[in-house]
Amino acid sequence: MTVGPVAFMVLAAVLFCIGLFGALSKKSAVAVLMCIELMTNAVNLNLIAVSRFVTPDSLAGQFTAAFIMVVAAAEIGLGLALVLALYHARRTVELDRLDRLKG
């Protein structure tokens, strides 16, 4: 039994929706960063699936997904640094309690 592109698209859509729901509903900054990473992985899954089934001879989707992984790793590193700085200043990582940033 082979798995078609629709199965990959559905899986990526489910992962993206779970990540979006988590990013919008979580209070912890670390959990929001993890949900954003889940959304990025769903996009990577879509890129690789489309590349595999539309242009199987080209590696453009795989290279783009690898580039996105590098950017996501840098984003998570920067995000965790910001979370640590906020924790150092406010002693909390809950996004609801960070009212200092409101204008």
Secondary structure as GFF3:
##gff-version 3
##sequence-region A 1 103
A	DSSP	alpha_helix	5	25	.	.	.	ID=ss1
A	DSSP	alpha_helix	29	54	.	.	.	ID=ss2
A	DSSP	alpha_helix	60	90	.	.	.	ID=ss3
A	DSSP	three_ten_helix	95	97	.	.	.	ID=ss4
A	DSSP	three_ten_helix	99	101	.	.	.	ID=ss5
###
